[in-house]
Amino acid sequence: MENLKSTPLEAEHIKLKAKMAPFGGWNMPIQYESIIEEHNQCRSKVALFDTCHMGEFFFKGDLQETNIEMAFSFNIGTIKIGKCRYGLILNEKGGIVDDCIVYRLSEDELMMVVNAGTKDKDFNVIKSVLKGNFVFEDKSDVTSKLDVQGPLSRDVLRKYFPNVIEELKYFSFTKDKLLGEEILLSRTGYTGELGFEIYMPSKICVDVWNDLLKDERVKPAGLGARDLLRLEMGYPLYGSDLDEDTTPLEADLTYFVHFDKDFVGKDVLIKQKNNGIEKIRVGFVCEGRRAPRHGYKIFAEGEDIGYVTSGGFSPSLGKGIGMGYVKTKYSTENSLLELSQDKVKIKAVVEKFPFYKDGSLRK
């Protein structure tokens, strides 16, 4: 078995009888009691997720002189201090190396949050474009992250952060103190609900986790529920829905590409933009409760037109849902699809993201 890394909370998950499994090189909790119950907990109250496996990089230097803009598909210089922005790291072919969030800590300081499985690759790709005077550090090993997600998350966190929690807007963050340590509290989310992230020194992570779980409105949730929640929102998962051979235009993420700046892979994307794309990521809702899995083929009018990248049963819709890549001409809303593997055949229809529209995300 591969050598799996552990978050500071591994012993806590085991105490809670979590089902553990490998994810991105880490031993992570997939579920505690029931994936559906944990999903519903996040949609109705508060779910607590261990996301300590994510990578955190810190940069200090002049944004122009160090050339850091080249590493990202989106404008870094226009992010206001105290704000963060989602976007992509691309390769020379315009393929997606990773998706990430960049936090503007000060005029010349950034924090970048990247996926666990691509962390080392991301660090090297970003570093390869840098020049001049800069400090660029991977502090993932000493930084822990907890996600507090759900419509009551602000109420739960009010006792810890009474002075800042009310004012924190979507895709904003602030510094504060917790258990005597400086932490960063942000409000982004990957579930479609109101939610906050606490970045903290790893040494206080277990205490913070256990203290949050003393609140009866809060329950732990694993990666199984997280996957369903993000799928209901149509959020792609790196490694399943995004990879180095897929461009942002094909992934339907053109919004996160700022063509008014230079970045690695831009020339390829301009050509693609002008010539059109052959495939694009779409969402679909199945006829019944049955859901396809990664790798199922997608057919339309008897033709093999693509493949499924993510699928699952949506508790919110009571139906199977998923996403995948299809020939562009079949990407219009209400297009009829058949998802197939061996003898399994599932009828589905193309629908716009998000599938779940009742969230408290921006409230």
Secondary structure, DSSP 8 states (H G I E B T S, - for coil): ----B--TTHHHHHHTT-EEEEETTEEEEEESS-HHHHHHHHHHSEEEEE-TTSEEEEEES-TTTTTGGGG-SS-STTS-TTBEEEEEEE-TTS-EEEEEEEEEEETTEEEEEE-GGGHHHHHHHHHHH--SS-EEEE-GGGEEEEEEESTTHHHHHTTT-TTTTTT--TTEEEEEEETTEEEEEEE--SSSS-EEEEEEEGGGHHHHHHHHTTSTTEEE--HHHHHHHHHHHT---BTTTB-TT--TTTTT-GGG--TTS--TTHHHHHHHHHH--SEEEEEEEESSS----TT-EEEETTEEEEEEEEEEEETTTTEEEEEEEEEGGG-STT-EEEEEETTEEEEEEEE-S-S-----TT-
